[in-house]
Amino acid sequence: MMVPKDRRAAPRFRAYKGGKIVFGKRLCTFDCVVRDFSERGARLKMVSPEFVPNSFFLNIPKDGFEAEAVVKHRSSDEIGVELSPEH
């Protein structure tokens, strides 16, 4: 059986961290849970991903982390994002 090749530029590691999706001139936020994380991307679990814009800031307060994020895929309760390399 063939195993599909992982197309990610950097390996992701499992995580369970509280995060915030920040947009609208930093006036709007959504809470999320960061489930996978790498230098280049993340998988975010949330209640209503359909209301999240295509680009935003991902903030992980516990780690003092913030980066620009662009949505690459969505499902009913998750989004996968690519992170800006300048974080």
Summary of the structure (lengths in Angstrom):
residues: 87
radius of gyration: 12.8
end to end distance: 38.6
largest distance: 48.9
contacts: 231
relative contact order: 0.23
helix: 7%
strand: 55%
